[in-house]
Amino acid sequence: MTNFRMVFAGSSKKDLDKLDSVTRKRIANKLKYFLAQDDPLIYVRHLVDSKIGDYRFRVGHYRIAFDVVDDTLQVISIKHRKDIYRN
Protein backbone atom coordinates (compact mmCIF):
# COMPACT_ATOMS: atom_id res chain seq x y z
CA MET A 1 0.00 0.00 0.00
CA THR A 2 1.42 3.32 -1.08
CA ASN A 3 0.24 6.50 0.54
CA PHE A 4 -0.03 9.17 -2.11
CA ARG A 5 -0.14 12.86 -1.41
CA MET A 6 -1.38 15.59 -3.70
CA VAL A 7 0.16 18.95 -4.57
CA PHE A 8 -1.28 21.64 -6.80
CA ALA A 9 1.29 22.78 -9.36
CA GLY A 10 1.18 25.73 -11.72
CA SER A 11 -2.23 27.28 -12.22
CA SER A 12 -4.23 24.29 -10.96
CA LYS A 13 -5.06 26.02 -7.66
CA LYS A 14 -6.37 29.02 -9.61
CA ASP A 15 -8.40 26.65 -11.81
CA LEU A 16 -10.02 25.23 -8.69
CA ASP A 17 -10.65 28.65 -7.15
CA LYS A 18 -12.47 29.83 -10.31
CA LEU A 19 -15.14 27.14 -9.95
CA ASP A 20 -18.41 27.60 -8.12
CA SER A 21 -18.51 26.38 -4.53
CA VAL A 22 -20.64 23.28 -5.23
CA THR A 23 -18.33 22.04 -7.99
CA ARG A 24 -15.24 22.88 -5.95
CA LYS A 25 -16.56 20.90 -3.00
CA ARG A 26 -17.51 17.96 -5.24
CA ILE A 27 -14.01 17.85 -6.74
CA ALA A 28 -12.37 18.14 -3.31
CA ASN A 29 -14.49 15.28 -1.92
CA LYS A 30 -13.72 13.08 -4.91
CA LEU A 31 -9.97 13.77 -4.66
CA LYS A 32 -10.08 12.86 -0.97
CA TYR A 33 -11.86 9.64 -1.89
CA PHE A 34 -9.26 8.76 -4.53
CA LEU A 35 -6.37 9.42 -2.13
CA ALA A 36 -7.99 7.31 0.60
CA GLN A 37 -7.93 4.22 -1.63
CA ASP A 38 -5.09 1.70 -1.52
CA ASP A 39 -4.27 2.39 -5.16
CA PRO A 40 -5.85 5.60 -6.49
CA LEU A 41 -4.28 4.98 -9.90
CA ILE A 42 -6.94 2.38 -10.73
CA TYR A 43 -9.34 5.33 -11.23
CA VAL A 44 -7.18 7.16 -13.78
CA ARG A 45 -6.89 7.25 -17.52
CA HIS A 46 -3.52 7.60 -19.18
CA LEU A 47 -3.48 10.65 -21.46
CA VAL A 48 -2.07 10.43 -24.97
CA ASP A 49 -1.06 14.11 -25.10
CA SER A 50 1.37 14.49 -22.21
CA LYS A 51 1.55 18.30 -22.58
CA ILE A 52 -1.32 18.60 -20.10
CA GLY A 53 -0.24 15.72 -17.86
CA ASP A 54 0.24 11.98 -17.94
CA TYR A 55 -3.02 10.99 -16.25
CA ARG A 56 -6.46 12.34 -15.50
CA PHE A 57 -9.27 11.85 -13.02
CA ARG A 58 -12.85 12.39 -14.11
CA VAL A 59 -15.25 14.18 -11.77
CA GLY A 60 -18.54 14.82 -13.54
CA HIS A 61 -17.88 17.19 -16.44
CA TYR A 62 -14.49 18.18 -15.05
CA ARG A 63 -11.09 16.63 -15.66
CA ILE A 64 -8.12 16.77 -13.32
CA ALA A 65 -4.87 16.35 -15.24
CA PHE A 66 -1.83 15.32 -13.22
CA ASP A 67 1.56 13.65 -13.20
CA VAL A 68 2.83 11.02 -10.76
CA VAL A 69 6.28 11.63 -9.27
CA ASP A 70 7.28 8.99 -6.73
CA ASP A 71 4.37 9.01 -4.25
CA THR A 72 3.09 12.48 -5.19
CA LEU A 73 0.23 13.36 -7.51
CA GLN A 74 1.10 16.74 -9.02
CA VAL A 75 -2.13 18.33 -10.22
CA ILE A 76 -1.46 20.39 -13.33
CA SER A 77 -4.91 21.46 -14.47
CA ILE A 78 -8.57 21.30 -13.42
CA LYS A 79 -10.91 22.27 -16.22
CA HIS A 80 -14.21 21.47 -17.88
CA ARG A 81 -14.02 18.60 -20.32
CA LYS A 82 -14.65 20.89 -23.31
CA ASP A 83 -11.66 23.08 -22.43
CA ILE A 84 -8.95 20.86 -20.99
CA TYR A 85 -7.82 19.19 -24.21
CA ARG A 86 -7.66 22.40 -26.25
CA ASN A 87 -4.26 23.95 -26.94
N, C-alpha and C positions, 0 to 999 in steps of 0.2 A: 504494500500500500504506500503510495507516494502522496504526500501532502503538498498540494499545489497552492501557490499564492498568486494573487493577481495585482498587477500594477497598470496604471493608466499612462500610456506613453503618448507623446505628441499632443495632438488636438483632441484625443478621445474623451478627455474630461470635459472639454468645451462642448463636444458633440452631445454628451449626456446632459449637461446643464441646459442645453437649448430645448430639450424635450419637455412636454407638459408633465406635471407631477405624477399623474396616473401611469403614464408610460415609463417614466423614470423609475418609479417604484416597482413596476412589473419587471423591468429589466434587472434591477438590483436584486429582487427576490429570486429570479431565475438564475442569476450568476451565483448567488449564495447556494442555491440548490446544486448547481453543477459542481462547485468547489467542495461541497460536503460529500460527494460521491467518492467511492474508492478510486475510480478511474474516470475523471470528467471527460477524457478524450474520446470516450465511446459516443458522446453526443455531438461530435464535431463533424464537419465536412472539410476535406482538404480542398483548398482553392487552387485552380489552375494558374491564375494570374497572381503571382506572388508579390506584385507591387503593392497590394493592399493588405497583405498578410498571408500566412501559410494556411490558416484554418479560420473557420467561422462557426459561431453559434447562431441559431435561429431563435428569435423570441418574437412571435407574432409576425408582424410585417417588418420588423427590424432585424438587422444583421450586425453581429459583433465580430469584426475581423481582428485576429490576433496571431502572434507568434509564440512558440514555446521555446524557452531558453532554460535549460536544466529543469528546475521545478517551479518555474515562474511563467505565468501566462501574461504576456505583454500585450495589452489591448491597444490596438492601433486606431481603430475607427468604429463608431457606432452610428449607423445611418439607416434610413428607410431603404427597403429593398430596391426601390426604383432608382436610388441615387448612389448606392455604395459601389456598384460595378462600373460606373461611368468614370471616364478619365478626366 
